[in-house]
Amino acid sequence: MPHGRLKVKTSEEQAEAKRLEREQKLKLYQSATQTVFQKRQAGELDESVLELTSQILGANPDFATLWNCRREVLQRLEAQKSPEELAALVKTELGFLESCLRVNPKSYGTWHHRCWLLGRLPEPNWARELELCARFLEVDERNFHCWDYRRFVAAQAAVPPAEELAFTDSLITRNFSNYSSWHYRSCLLPQLHPQPDSGPQGRLPEDVLLKELELVQNAFFTDPNDQSAWFYHRWLLGRADPQDALRCLHVSRDEACLTVSFSRPVLVSPAAFPRKHHGCGSGAVGLTGLGGNWGRLCDLPATSLNDQLPHHTFRVIWTAGDAQKECVLLKGHQEGWCRDSATDEQLFRCELSVEKSTVLQSELESCKELQELEPENKWCLLTIILLMRALDPLLYEKETLQYFQTLKAVDPMRAAYLDDLRSKFLLENSLLKMEYAEVRVLHLGHKDLTVLCHLEQLLLVTHLDLSHNRLRALPPALAALRCLEVLQANDNAIESLDGVTNLPRLQELSLCNNRLQQRMVLQPLASCPRLVLLNLQGNPLCQAVGTSEYLAELLPLVNSILV
Protein backbone atom coordinates (compact mmCIF):
# COMPACT_ATOMS: atom_id res chain seq x y z
CA MET A 1 0.00 0.00 0.00
CA PRO A 2 2.52 2.65 -1.21
CA HIS A 3 2.01 6.26 -0.15
CA GLY A 4 -1.00 5.19 1.91
CA ARG A 5 -3.08 4.27 -1.17
CA LEU A 6 -4.76 0.88 -1.80
CA LYS A 7 -3.43 -0.87 -4.88
CA VAL A 8 -6.24 -1.50 -7.40
CA LYS A 9 -5.98 -4.63 -9.52
CA THR A 10 -5.87 -4.13 -13.24
CA SER A 11 -8.50 -5.71 -15.48
CA GLU A 12 -5.93 -8.35 -16.54
CA GLU A 13 -5.23 -9.23 -12.93
CA GLN A 14 -8.95 -9.45 -12.16
CA ALA A 15 -9.58 -11.72 -15.13
CA GLU A 16 -6.68 -13.99 -14.11
CA ALA A 17 -7.95 -14.16 -10.52
CA LYS A 18 -11.42 -15.13 -11.70
CA ARG A 19 -9.97 -17.76 -13.99
CA LEU A 20 -7.98 -19.32 -11.17
CA GLU A 21 -11.06 -19.24 -8.94
CA ARG A 22 -13.15 -20.97 -11.59
CA GLU A 23 -10.48 -23.62 -12.08
CA GLN A 24 -10.34 -24.28 -8.35
CA LYS A 25 -14.15 -24.59 -8.17
CA LEU A 26 -14.15 -26.91 -11.18
CA LYS A 27 -11.58 -29.19 -9.58
CA LEU A 28 -13.61 -29.41 -6.39
CA TYR A 29 -16.80 -30.00 -8.40
CA GLN A 30 -15.23 -32.78 -10.46
CA SER A 31 -13.60 -34.38 -7.42
CA ALA A 32 -16.85 -34.44 -5.46
CA THR A 33 -18.77 -35.81 -8.44
CA GLN A 34 -16.21 -38.57 -8.98
CA THR A 35 -16.32 -39.51 -5.29
CA VAL A 36 -20.14 -39.73 -5.37
CA PHE A 37 -20.10 -42.01 -8.42
CA GLN A 38 -17.44 -44.23 -6.83
CA LYS A 39 -19.43 -44.56 -3.62
CA ARG A 40 -22.60 -45.29 -5.55
CA GLN A 41 -20.89 -47.99 -7.58
CA ALA A 42 -19.49 -49.52 -4.40
CA GLY A 43 -22.93 -49.47 -2.76
CA GLU A 44 -21.80 -47.02 -0.05
CA LEU A 45 -25.03 -45.06 0.10
CA ASP A 46 -24.62 -43.27 3.40
CA GLU A 47 -24.94 -39.74 4.78
CA SER A 48 -21.56 -38.77 3.36
CA VAL A 49 -23.15 -39.05 -0.11
CA LEU A 50 -25.84 -36.59 1.02
CA GLU A 51 -23.13 -34.17 2.11
CA LEU A 52 -21.17 -34.48 -1.14
CA THR A 53 -24.23 -34.13 -3.36
CA SER A 54 -25.35 -31.11 -1.30
CA GLN A 55 -22.11 -29.33 -2.19
CA ILE A 56 -22.68 -29.93 -5.90
CA LEU A 57 -26.44 -29.46 -6.11
CA GLY A 58 -26.26 -26.34 -4.00
CA ALA A 59 -24.34 -24.75 -6.87
CA ASN A 60 -25.97 -26.62 -9.75
CA PRO A 61 -29.45 -27.97 -8.90
CA ASP A 62 -29.94 -29.34 -12.43
CA PHE A 63 -27.68 -32.39 -12.00
CA ALA A 64 -30.41 -35.04 -12.35
CA THR A 65 -28.21 -38.06 -11.61
CA LEU A 66 -27.25 -36.66 -8.21
CA TRP A 67 -30.90 -36.24 -7.25
CA ASN A 68 -31.31 -39.94 -8.06
CA CYS A 69 -28.36 -40.68 -5.74
CA ARG A 70 -29.98 -38.71 -2.93
CA ARG A 71 -33.23 -40.63 -3.35
CA GLU A 72 -31.34 -43.94 -3.17
CA VAL A 73 -29.61 -42.81 0.02
CA LEU A 74 -32.84 -41.57 1.61
CA GLN A 75 -34.61 -44.84 0.78
CA ARG A 76 -31.83 -46.79 2.51
CA LEU A 77 -31.81 -44.51 5.54
CA GLU A 78 -35.58 -44.92 5.95
CA ALA A 79 -34.97 -48.48 7.11
CA GLN A 80 -32.08 -47.53 9.41
CA LYS A 81 -33.25 -44.38 11.18
CA SER A 82 -35.65 -44.00 14.07
CA PRO A 83 -38.84 -41.98 13.43
CA GLU A 84 -37.35 -38.98 15.25
CA GLU A 85 -34.09 -39.14 13.28
CA LEU A 86 -35.98 -39.58 10.04
CA ALA A 87 -38.17 -36.55 10.77
CA ALA A 88 -35.06 -34.44 11.38
CA LEU A 89 -33.52 -35.74 8.14
CA VAL A 90 -36.64 -34.86 6.14
CA LYS A 91 -36.75 -31.38 7.70
CA THR A 92 -33.13 -30.84 6.68
CA GLU A 93 -33.83 -32.14 3.18
CA LEU A 94 -36.80 -29.78 2.73
CA GLY A 95 -34.68 -26.85 3.83
CA PHE A 96 -31.93 -27.86 1.41
CA LEU A 97 -34.45 -28.10 -1.41
CA GLU A 98 -35.71 -24.61 -0.67
CA SER A 99 -32.15 -23.27 -0.82
CA CYS A 100 -31.69 -24.99 -4.20
CA LEU A 101 -34.88 -23.35 -5.46
CA ARG A 102 -33.51 -19.96 -4.47
CA VAL A 103 -30.50 -20.72 -6.68
CA ASN A 104 -32.72 -21.81 -9.58
CA PRO A 105 -36.50 -21.47 -9.07
CA LYS A 106 -37.08 -23.31 -12.36
CA SER A 107 -35.07 -26.43 -11.63
CA TYR A 108 -36.93 -29.48 -12.87
CA GLY A 109 -34.92 -31.84 -10.64
CA THR A 110 -35.48 -29.85 -7.46
CA TRP A 111 -39.27 -29.59 -7.83
CA HIS A 112 -39.48 -33.27 -8.79
CA HIS A 113 -37.43 -34.30 -5.76
CA ARG A 114 -39.71 -32.27 -3.50
CA CYS A 115 -42.75 -34.05 -4.97
CA TRP A 116 -41.07 -37.40 -4.36
CA LEU A 117 -40.11 -36.55 -0.80
CA LEU A 118 -43.55 -35.23 0.19
CA GLY A 119 -45.18 -38.25 -1.40
CA ARG A 120 -43.30 -40.57 1.00
CA LEU A 121 -44.25 -38.75 4.20
CA PRO A 122 -47.10 -40.19 6.29
CA GLU A 123 -48.50 -36.74 7.15
CA PRO A 124 -47.07 -34.03 4.87
CA ASN A 125 -47.61 -30.39 5.82
CA TRP A 126 -49.46 -29.37 2.64
CA ALA A 127 -50.34 -25.95 4.05
CA ARG A 128 -46.64 -25.16 4.31
CA GLU A 129 -46.16 -26.26 0.70
CA LEU A 130 -48.96 -23.97 -0.49
CA GLU A 131 -47.26 -21.09 1.33
CA LEU A 132 -43.97 -22.02 -0.34
CA CYS A 133 -45.64 -21.86 -3.75
CA ALA A 134 -47.21 -18.51 -2.93
CA ARG A 135 -43.78 -17.10 -1.96
CA PHE A 136 -42.11 -18.23 -5.17
CA LEU A 137 -45.01 -17.01 -7.29
CA GLU A 138 -44.68 -13.64 -5.59
CA VAL A 139 -41.18 -13.47 -7.07
CA ASP A 140 -42.22 -14.79 -10.51
CA GLU A 141 -45.93 -15.35 -11.05
CA ARG A 142 -45.19 -17.04 -14.41
CA ASN A 143 -42.94 -19.80 -13.03
CA PHE A 144 -44.72 -22.78 -14.57
CA HIS A 145 -42.56 -25.23 -12.56
CA CYS A 146 -43.99 -23.77 -9.39
CA TRP A 147 -47.49 -23.80 -10.88
CA ASP A 148 -47.12 -27.51 -11.69
CA TYR A 149 -46.01 -28.17 -8.11
CA ARG A 150 -48.92 -26.14 -6.75
CA ARG A 151 -51.38 -28.23 -8.76
CA PHE A 152 -49.76 -31.35 -7.30
CA VAL A 153 -50.02 -30.00 -3.76
CA ALA A 154 -53.60 -28.80 -4.22
CA ALA A 155 -54.62 -32.23 -5.50
CA GLN A 156 -52.91 -34.03 -2.61
CA ALA A 157 -54.38 -31.66 -0.03
CA ALA A 158 -57.84 -31.75 -1.63
CA VAL A 159 -57.96 -27.97 -1.84
CA PRO A 160 -61.41 -26.94 -3.09
CA PRO A 161 -61.30 -25.76 -6.74
CA ALA A 162 -63.07 -22.55 -5.70
CA GLU A 163 -60.12 -21.61 -3.46
CA GLU A 164 -57.62 -22.28 -6.22
CA LEU A 165 -59.73 -20.25 -8.66
CA ALA A 166 -59.68 -17.33 -6.20
CA PHE A 167 -55.89 -17.70 -6.06
CA THR A 168 -55.64 -17.38 -9.85
CA ASP A 169 -57.89 -14.31 -9.61
CA SER A 170 -55.40 -12.60 -7.32
CA LEU A 171 -52.43 -13.28 -9.61
CA ILE A 172 -54.25 -12.36 -12.82
CA THR A 173 -55.43 -9.11 -11.25
CA ARG A 174 -51.83 -8.31 -10.42
CA ASN A 175 -50.48 -9.22 -13.86
CA PHE A 176 -52.62 -10.26 -16.82
CA SER A 177 -49.59 -11.74 -18.58
CA ASN A 178 -49.70 -15.11 -16.85
CA TYR A 179 -50.08 -18.18 -19.06
CA SER A 180 -50.06 -20.62 -16.16
CA SER A 181 -52.75 -18.81 -14.23
CA TRP A 182 -55.08 -18.61 -17.24
CA HIS A 183 -54.42 -22.27 -18.00
CA TYR A 184 -55.18 -23.25 -14.40
CA ARG A 185 -58.54 -21.50 -14.73
CA SER A 186 -59.34 -23.64 -17.78
CA CYS A 187 -58.73 -26.73 -15.60
CA LEU A 188 -60.63 -25.48 -12.54
CA LEU A 189 -63.78 -24.11 -14.13
CA PRO A 190 -64.98 -27.44 -15.61
CA GLN A 191 -64.43 -28.98 -12.14
CA LEU A 192 -66.50 -26.27 -10.50
CA HIS A 193 -69.26 -26.49 -13.08
CA PRO A 194 -69.46 -30.12 -14.26
CA GLN A 195 -72.00 -30.91 -16.93
CA PRO A 196 -74.51 -33.75 -16.62
CA ASP A 197 -73.40 -37.08 -18.03
CA SER A 198 -75.68 -36.51 -20.97
CA GLY A 199 -74.24 -33.06 -21.68
CA PRO A 200 -71.09 -32.03 -23.55
CA GLN A 201 -68.13 -32.37 -21.23
CA GLY A 202 -65.91 -29.30 -20.85
CA ARG A 203 -68.54 -26.72 -21.81
CA LEU A 204 -69.16 -24.00 -19.23
CA PRO A 205 -72.59 -22.79 -18.13
CA GLU A 206 -73.50 -19.65 -20.00
CA ASP A 207 -73.48 -17.30 -16.98
CA VAL A 208 -69.96 -18.44 -16.07
CA LEU A 209 -68.80 -18.15 -19.67
CA LEU A 210 -70.06 -14.58 -19.97
CA LYS A 211 -68.19 -13.55 -16.80
CA GLU A 212 -64.98 -15.14 -18.10
CA LEU A 213 -65.37 -13.37 -21.44
CA GLU A 214 -65.65 -10.05 -19.64
CA LEU A 215 -62.56 -10.80 -17.52
CA VAL A 216 -60.39 -11.83 -20.46
CA GLN A 217 -61.60 -8.92 -22.57
CA ASN A 218 -60.32 -6.53 -19.90
CA ALA A 219 -56.99 -8.33 -20.08
CA PHE A 220 -56.37 -8.11 -23.79
CA PHE A 221 -57.60 -4.54 -24.02
CA THR A 222 -55.16 -3.62 -21.24
CA ASP A 223 -52.22 -5.21 -23.09
CA PRO A 224 -53.19 -6.16 -26.66
CA ASN A 225 -49.74 -7.57 -27.45
CA ASP A 226 -49.70 -10.10 -24.62
CA GLN A 227 -50.54 -13.58 -25.89
CA SER A 228 -51.78 -15.29 -22.73
CA ALA A 229 -55.21 -13.64 -22.55
CA TRP A 230 -55.82 -14.19 -26.26
CA PHE A 231 -55.08 -17.89 -25.85
CA TYR A 232 -57.53 -18.14 -22.95
CA HIS A 233 -60.16 -16.30 -24.96
CA ARG A 234 -59.72 -18.84 -27.74
CA TRP A 235 -60.26 -21.65 -25.24
CA LEU A 236 -63.48 -19.97 -24.11
CA LEU A 237 -64.71 -19.78 -27.70
CA GLY A 238 -63.72 -23.38 -28.34
CA ARG A 239 -66.27 -26.14 -28.35
CA ALA A 240 -66.50 -28.79 -25.67
CA ASP A 241 -65.43 -32.33 -26.39
CA PRO A 242 -68.22 -33.80 -28.53
CA GLN A 243 -70.05 -36.82 -27.24
CA ASP A 244 -69.33 -40.10 -28.97
CA ALA A 245 -71.79 -40.63 -31.78
CA LEU A 246 -72.37 -42.64 -34.93
CA ARG A 247 -72.53 -39.84 -37.49
CA CYS A 248 -73.82 -41.82 -40.44
CA LEU A 249 -74.88 -45.31 -41.43
CA HIS A 250 -75.10 -46.39 -45.06
CA VAL A 251 -76.16 -49.78 -46.34
CA SER A 252 -75.67 -50.83 -49.98
CA ARG A 253 -77.53 -53.73 -51.53
CA ASP A 254 -75.13 -53.92 -54.50
CA GLU A 255 -72.00 -54.10 -52.38
CA ALA A 256 -73.71 -56.06 -49.55
CA CYS A 257 -71.99 -53.72 -47.18
CA LEU A 258 -72.80 -51.55 -44.16
CA THR A 259 -70.60 -48.46 -43.68
CA VAL A 260 -70.35 -46.61 -40.37
CA SER A 261 -68.98 -43.10 -39.79
CA PHE A 262 -67.83 -42.30 -36.24
CA SER A 263 -67.50 -38.99 -34.40
CA ARG A 264 -63.87 -39.79 -33.60
CA PRO A 265 -61.19 -42.15 -34.88
CA VAL A 266 -61.66 -45.77 -33.85
CA LEU A 267 -60.10 -49.10 -34.69
CA VAL A 268 -62.59 -51.93 -34.87
CA SER A 269 -61.50 -55.52 -34.63
CA PRO A 270 -63.17 -58.15 -36.85
CA ALA A 271 -64.49 -59.83 -33.70
CA ALA A 272 -66.44 -56.65 -32.95
CA PHE A 273 -69.01 -57.44 -35.64
CA PRO A 274 -71.22 -60.17 -34.22
CA ARG A 275 -74.23 -60.31 -36.53
CA LYS A 276 -77.55 -61.03 -34.89
CA HIS A 277 -80.69 -61.42 -36.95
CA HIS A 278 -84.00 -61.39 -35.25
CA GLY A 279 -87.55 -60.93 -36.46
CA CYS A 280 -88.31 -60.17 -40.08
CA GLY A 281 -85.63 -58.24 -41.91
CA SER A 282 -83.74 -56.73 -38.99
CA GLY A 283 -80.25 -57.09 -37.64
CA ALA A 284 -77.92 -55.68 -35.01
CA VAL A 285 -74.20 -55.08 -35.30
CA GLY A 286 -72.14 -54.43 -32.18
CA LEU A 287 -69.01 -52.27 -32.44
CA THR A 288 -66.19 -52.00 -29.94
CA GLY A 289 -64.02 -48.92 -30.60
CA LEU A 290 -60.30 -49.48 -30.08
CA GLY A 291 -58.86 -46.25 -31.61
CA GLY A 292 -57.76 -45.59 -35.34
CA ASN A 293 -60.08 -44.71 -38.26
CA TRP A 294 -63.17 -42.56 -38.82
CA GLY A 295 -65.13 -45.19 -40.73
CA ARG A 296 -65.71 -48.91 -40.75
CA LEU A 297 -67.09 -51.41 -43.23
CA CYS A 298 -69.06 -54.49 -42.40
CA ASP A 299 -69.74 -57.07 -45.11
CA LEU A 300 -73.28 -58.39 -44.89
CA PRO A 301 -74.45 -61.92 -45.70
CA ALA A 302 -76.63 -62.18 -48.78
CA THR A 303 -79.56 -63.44 -46.74
CA SER A 304 -79.68 -60.14 -44.80
CA LEU A 305 -80.53 -58.24 -48.03
CA ASN A 306 -83.34 -60.45 -49.30
CA ASP A 307 -85.52 -58.26 -51.56
CA GLN A 308 -88.62 -60.33 -50.77
CA LEU A 309 -89.05 -58.54 -47.44
CA PRO A 310 -90.69 -55.09 -47.26
CA HIS A 311 -87.67 -53.61 -45.50
CA HIS A 312 -84.51 -54.39 -43.55
CA THR A 313 -83.57 -52.53 -40.37
CA PHE A 314 -79.91 -52.39 -39.34
CA ARG A 315 -78.98 -51.29 -35.86
CA VAL A 316 -75.34 -50.49 -35.03
CA ILE A 317 -74.37 -50.46 -31.35
CA TRP A 318 -71.08 -48.80 -30.42
CA THR A 319 -70.41 -50.25 -26.99
CA ALA A 320 -67.28 -48.21 -26.22
CA GLY A 321 -68.96 -44.98 -27.24
CA ASP A 322 -72.32 -45.82 -25.65
CA ALA A 323 -74.09 -44.92 -28.90
CA GLN A 324 -76.36 -46.59 -31.41
CA LYS A 325 -78.13 -45.79 -34.66
CA GLU A 326 -80.52 -47.50 -37.08
CA CYS A 327 -80.96 -47.31 -40.82
CA VAL A 328 -83.59 -48.91 -43.06
CA LEU A 329 -83.21 -50.47 -46.50
CA LEU A 330 -86.57 -50.49 -48.26
CA LYS A 331 -87.71 -53.06 -50.76
CA GLY A 332 -86.76 -52.04 -54.31
CA HIS A 333 -84.07 -49.60 -53.11
CA GLN A 334 -80.36 -50.19 -53.65
CA GLU A 335 -79.23 -48.17 -50.65
CA GLY A 336 -80.44 -46.69 -47.39
CA TRP A 337 -78.87 -44.36 -44.85
CA CYS A 338 -79.30 -42.42 -41.64
CA ARG A 339 -77.06 -39.48 -40.81
CA ASP A 340 -76.72 -36.70 -38.25
CA SER A 341 -77.47 -33.18 -39.35
CA ALA A 342 -74.43 -30.88 -39.25
CA THR A 343 -76.72 -28.00 -38.29
CA ASP A 344 -78.96 -29.81 -35.80
CA GLU A 345 -76.01 -31.48 -34.07
CA GLN A 346 -73.98 -28.22 -34.02
CA LEU A 347 -70.94 -30.02 -35.44
CA PHE A 348 -69.07 -26.85 -36.38
CA ARG A 349 -70.46 -24.22 -34.00
CA CYS A 350 -72.49 -23.93 -30.82
CA GLU A 351 -76.08 -22.75 -30.70
CA LEU A 352 -76.08 -19.24 -29.22
CA SER A 353 -78.64 -17.78 -26.88
CA VAL A 354 -79.69 -14.18 -27.37
CA GLU A 355 -77.58 -13.07 -24.42
CA LYS A 356 -74.43 -14.88 -25.53
CA SER A 357 -74.91 -13.74 -29.10
CA THR A 358 -75.21 -10.14 -27.90
CA VAL A 359 -72.03 -10.45 -25.84
CA LEU A 360 -70.04 -11.98 -28.71
CA GLN A 361 -71.38 -9.37 -31.13
CA SER A 362 -70.23 -6.64 -28.74
CA GLU A 363 -66.81 -8.31 -28.46
CA LEU A 364 -66.55 -8.48 -32.23
CA GLU A 365 -67.20 -4.76 -32.56
CA SER A 366 -64.71 -4.01 -29.77
CA CYS A 367 -62.04 -6.16 -31.40
CA LYS A 368 -62.59 -4.39 -34.71
CA GLU A 369 -62.09 -1.05 -32.97
CA LEU A 370 -58.94 -2.39 -31.33
CA GLN A 371 -57.70 -3.67 -34.68
CA GLU A 372 -58.02 -0.16 -36.12
CA LEU A 373 -55.74 1.07 -33.30
CA GLU A 374 -53.44 -1.98 -33.52
CA PRO A 375 -53.58 -2.95 -37.22
CA GLU A 376 -50.70 -5.43 -36.96
CA ASN A 377 -51.89 -7.27 -33.86
CA LYS A 378 -52.20 -10.85 -35.09
CA TRP A 379 -54.04 -12.05 -31.97
CA CYS A 380 -56.74 -9.45 -32.47
CA LEU A 381 -57.14 -10.42 -36.13
CA LEU A 382 -57.39 -14.13 -35.33
CA THR A 383 -59.91 -13.47 -32.57
CA ILE A 384 -62.07 -11.45 -34.98
CA ILE A 385 -62.13 -14.46 -37.30
CA LEU A 386 -63.04 -16.84 -34.47
CA LEU A 387 -65.79 -14.55 -33.21
CA MET A 388 -67.33 -14.36 -36.66
CA ARG A 389 -67.18 -18.16 -36.88
CA ALA A 390 -68.94 -18.45 -33.53
CA LEU A 391 -71.65 -15.96 -34.48
CA ASP A 392 -72.55 -17.01 -38.03
CA PRO A 393 -69.94 -18.68 -40.30
CA LEU A 394 -72.00 -18.31 -43.47
CA LEU A 395 -73.05 -14.72 -42.90
CA TYR A 396 -69.45 -13.65 -42.24
CA GLU A 397 -67.77 -15.91 -44.81
CA LYS A 398 -66.65 -13.16 -47.20
CA GLU A 399 -65.45 -10.90 -44.39
CA THR A 400 -63.64 -13.82 -42.74
CA LEU A 401 -61.65 -14.46 -45.92
CA GLN A 402 -60.63 -10.79 -46.05
CA TYR A 403 -59.36 -10.96 -42.48
CA PHE A 404 -57.40 -14.13 -43.31
CA GLN A 405 -55.61 -12.21 -46.07
CA THR A 406 -54.76 -9.40 -43.64
CA LEU A 407 -53.60 -11.87 -41.01
CA LYS A 408 -51.29 -13.67 -43.45
CA ALA A 409 -49.68 -10.35 -44.36
CA VAL A 410 -49.18 -9.51 -40.67
CA ASP A 411 -47.93 -12.98 -39.69
CA PRO A 412 -46.22 -14.51 -42.76
CA MET A 413 -44.30 -17.07 -40.69
CA ARG A 414 -47.59 -18.86 -39.96
CA ALA A 415 -49.00 -18.57 -43.47
CA ALA A 416 -49.20 -22.36 -43.93
CA TYR A 417 -51.12 -22.82 -40.67
CA LEU A 418 -53.48 -20.00 -41.58
CA ASP A 419 -54.05 -21.50 -45.05
CA ASP A 420 -54.98 -24.83 -43.45
CA LEU A 421 -57.29 -23.13 -40.93
CA ARG A 422 -58.94 -21.15 -43.71
CA SER A 423 -59.39 -24.37 -45.72
CA LYS A 424 -61.01 -26.06 -42.73
CA PHE A 425 -63.48 -23.21 -42.27
CA LEU A 426 -64.35 -23.12 -45.98
CA LEU A 427 -64.98 -26.84 -46.07
CA GLU A 428 -67.25 -26.59 -43.02
CA ASN A 429 -69.22 -23.82 -44.73
CA SER A 430 -69.54 -25.89 -47.89
CA LEU A 431 -70.87 -28.84 -45.92
CA LEU A 432 -73.50 -26.63 -44.31
CA LYS A 433 -74.56 -25.26 -47.71
CA MET A 434 -74.75 -28.77 -49.17
CA GLU A 435 -76.97 -29.89 -46.31
CA TYR A 436 -79.25 -26.88 -46.66
CA ALA A 437 -79.59 -27.67 -50.40
CA GLU A 438 -80.30 -31.36 -49.62
CA VAL A 439 -77.96 -32.58 -52.36
CA ARG A 440 -75.13 -35.12 -52.54
CA VAL A 441 -72.89 -33.01 -54.78
CA LEU A 442 -70.08 -30.95 -53.24
CA HIS A 443 -68.29 -28.18 -55.18
CA LEU A 444 -64.98 -27.20 -53.59
CA GLY A 445 -63.26 -25.87 -56.71
CA HIS A 446 -61.47 -22.51 -56.89
CA LYS A 447 -61.29 -22.13 -53.08
CA ASP A 448 -57.50 -22.20 -52.71
CA LEU A 449 -57.72 -25.18 -50.36
CA THR A 450 -54.49 -26.54 -48.93
CA VAL A 451 -55.92 -29.39 -46.84
CA LEU A 452 -58.98 -31.64 -46.75
CA CYS A 453 -60.75 -32.29 -43.45
CA HIS A 454 -64.10 -33.57 -42.17
CA LEU A 455 -64.06 -36.25 -44.87
CA GLU A 456 -65.96 -38.53 -42.50
CA GLN A 457 -68.93 -36.19 -43.09
CA LEU A 458 -68.90 -36.92 -46.84
CA LEU A 459 -69.93 -40.55 -46.74
CA LEU A 460 -73.02 -39.93 -48.91
CA VAL A 461 -71.43 -37.57 -51.49
CA THR A 462 -71.65 -38.85 -55.07
CA HIS A 463 -69.90 -36.01 -56.95
CA LEU A 464 -66.90 -34.10 -55.57
CA ASP A 465 -65.08 -31.25 -57.32
CA LEU A 466 -61.67 -30.32 -55.84
CA SER A 467 -60.26 -28.58 -58.92
CA HIS A 468 -58.14 -25.43 -58.92
CA ASN A 469 -56.85 -25.62 -55.35
CA ARG A 470 -53.43 -26.14 -53.77
CA LEU A 471 -53.84 -29.74 -52.59
CA ARG A 472 -50.67 -31.84 -52.52
CA ALA A 473 -52.33 -35.20 -51.84
CA LEU A 474 -55.62 -37.04 -51.78
CA PRO A 475 -55.44 -38.32 -48.17
CA PRO A 476 -56.27 -41.86 -47.02
CA ALA A 477 -59.43 -40.59 -45.29
CA LEU A 478 -60.91 -39.99 -48.76
CA ALA A 479 -61.56 -43.74 -48.86
CA ALA A 480 -64.53 -43.06 -46.54
CA LEU A 481 -66.49 -41.70 -49.54
CA ARG A 482 -68.15 -45.02 -50.34
CA CYS A 483 -70.83 -43.45 -52.56
CA LEU A 484 -68.46 -41.32 -54.65
CA GLU A 485 -69.02 -41.72 -58.41
CA VAL A 486 -67.24 -38.69 -59.91
CA LEU A 487 -64.08 -37.06 -58.55
CA GLN A 488 -62.51 -34.01 -60.19
CA ALA A 489 -59.21 -32.78 -58.82
CA ASN A 490 -57.67 -30.92 -61.76
CA ASP A 491 -55.11 -28.13 -61.41
CA ASN A 492 -53.72 -28.89 -57.97
CA ALA A 493 -50.26 -29.99 -56.86
CA ILE A 494 -51.21 -33.60 -56.12
CA GLU A 495 -48.34 -36.06 -55.82
CA SER A 496 -50.07 -38.93 -54.00
CA LEU A 497 -53.30 -40.88 -54.57
CA ASP A 498 -53.40 -42.84 -51.29
CA GLY A 499 -57.02 -41.84 -50.72
CA VAL A 500 -58.30 -43.23 -54.03
CA THR A 501 -58.48 -46.74 -52.64
CA ASN A 502 -61.38 -49.20 -52.62
CA LEU A 503 -63.95 -46.69 -53.80
CA PRO A 504 -66.60 -49.15 -55.00
CA ARG A 505 -68.69 -46.69 -57.05
CA LEU A 506 -66.02 -44.41 -58.52
CA GLN A 507 -66.56 -44.19 -62.29
CA GLU A 508 -64.84 -40.99 -63.40
CA LEU A 509 -61.56 -39.58 -62.10
CA SER A 510 -59.97 -36.42 -63.51
CA LEU A 511 -56.48 -35.44 -62.32
CA CYS A 512 -55.29 -33.05 -65.04
CA ASN A 513 -52.34 -30.71 -64.42
CA ASN A 514 -51.03 -32.11 -61.14
CA ARG A 515 -47.59 -33.37 -60.09
CA LEU A 516 -47.95 -37.12 -60.48
CA GLN A 517 -44.49 -38.30 -61.48
CA GLN A 518 -44.08 -41.99 -60.68
CA ARG A 519 -46.23 -44.73 -62.17
CA MET A 520 -46.39 -46.54 -58.84
CA VAL A 521 -48.57 -43.76 -57.35
CA LEU A 522 -51.35 -44.92 -59.71
CA GLN A 523 -51.56 -48.42 -58.21
CA PRO A 524 -54.43 -47.58 -55.77
CA LEU A 525 -56.66 -46.97 -58.82
CA ALA A 526 -56.68 -50.71 -59.51
CA SER A 527 -58.81 -51.17 -56.37
CA CYS A 528 -61.72 -49.14 -57.84
CA PRO A 529 -63.77 -51.79 -59.72
CA ARG A 530 -66.16 -49.45 -61.58
CA LEU A 531 -63.64 -46.92 -62.88
CA VAL A 532 -64.27 -46.31 -66.60
CA LEU A 533 -62.76 -42.85 -67.26
CA LEU A 534 -59.35 -41.59 -66.16
CA ASN A 535 -57.82 -38.25 -67.23
CA LEU A 536 -54.15 -37.70 -66.33
CA GLN A 537 -53.27 -35.06 -68.93
CA GLY A 538 -50.72 -32.47 -67.86
CA ASN A 539 -48.92 -34.67 -65.29
CA PRO A 540 -45.14 -35.31 -65.53
CA LEU A 541 -45.62 -39.09 -65.74
CA CYS A 542 -47.47 -38.65 -69.04
CA GLN A 543 -44.15 -37.77 -70.64
CA ALA A 544 -42.56 -41.07 -69.63
CA VAL A 545 -42.23 -43.75 -72.31
CA GLY A 546 -44.57 -46.69 -71.83
CA THR A 547 -47.06 -44.93 -69.54
CA SER A 548 -50.04 -45.78 -71.75
CA GLU A 549 -49.06 -49.44 -71.87
CA TYR A 550 -48.57 -49.53 -68.11
CA LEU A 551 -52.02 -48.05 -67.52
CA ALA A 552 -53.65 -50.42 -69.97
CA GLU A 553 -52.20 -53.36 -68.04
CA LEU A 554 -52.96 -51.86 -64.60
CA LEU A 555 -56.53 -50.83 -65.46
CA PRO A 556 -57.82 -53.24 -68.13
CA LEU A 557 -61.49 -52.39 -67.45
CA VAL A 558 -61.11 -48.62 -67.89
CA ASN A 559 -62.62 -47.63 -71.24
CA SER A 560 -61.06 -44.18 -71.58
CA ILE A 561 -57.59 -43.22 -70.35
CA LEU A 562 -56.37 -39.76 -71.34
CA VAL A 563 -52.66 -39.09 -71.00
C-alpha angles and dihedrals in degrees: 000000000000119000089003094292126125113242111240117213116239121239089256091054091048092050091049092049091051091048092053090047092052091049091051091050091048092053091051091046093050093044093051092046092050091049092051092051091048092051091047092051090049091049093244096143101163138131092281087069089055090053094048095046090047090060092053100037091046087066099031113023092178096076097115097185092058091053087055089052091052091051091051090051094047092049090053093046091052089072094045105043130078117242090258093049091046092051090052090048092051091048090053091047092051090050091049091050091052090052089051090052090054087056092048117003090188099055110139093199095051096050091044092051090051090052090050094048095048090047090061097051118100093219111015118193097239093172089062090050092052089052090050090054091048091053094051092045088053087062095043116005090188097058098127091188089062091044090054090051091048091054088051092050094045091052093048093046093044091233108186112254089233090063092049090048089053088051091055088049091059094050095043090050089054095046125004091197096084117121094180095051093049090046091050089055090055088056097044101045096062087050091052093045108032117182123231116269089255093052131082109279116233097024115124125225110262097246091053092045093052092052091050091049090054092049095049092044089059088052099053093041088053092052111010093181096057111101102203098075092045090054091051091048089054090052089052091052092046121102124250120252105285118240117252110268143162100242099191142000122198127181122192123198093196095052094033087225139132116208123198127196116201131204090234137018114285137171113218121199119219089244088062092075106076105166116216121183119193134164122357115330100340134116142174128217120195119209128196112196114219101169128270126081137039096227140037135197126213120191111221127214114249092243091063090063099049107155092208091079121080092236145343122226119204120194120192117199117196102198097185092049095040090230138121139181138183133213130185129219110202126211111270093019123111096207143018133188147177121201140172118251113245089214099042093046092045091229095166104025141014124253108253127217118220091256095049092044090052092050093049091046089053090049090050092054091046092050091050089053090048090049090056088056094040103031094169098048103121094191091057092049093049091048091052089055093048092048091052089049090052093048103044121331095193097045092050098037097111093044091047091056090051091053090049089057091051092047093051090053091050095044108029093161089069096042093119092052091047091049090053092047091049090049091051092052093047092051091050090052091049091052091052091050091048091052093048089051091048093224135131096220120098122195112197098155124131094016098116091237118181099180139025120225139162089041089148086071092060099067093121098042114121101180123037126180115194097159126141099022135114099254116149097189145013098235125225090250088071086078087077089076095093094164096049113130104163126033122181118185104156124155101022131114096254116164100162134050099189091131095056092081130127095350098161098195102036108128106158127038123177119187103161121163100011132125102262104148110158124061091220091069087069095061095094088065090071088070092064103088099190099047109132104157127047125173116190099157116147097027121124093238090064088071093058117102114251097020094125092051091048092052093047090055095042095046108029093161096054108105099196125034116173117196 
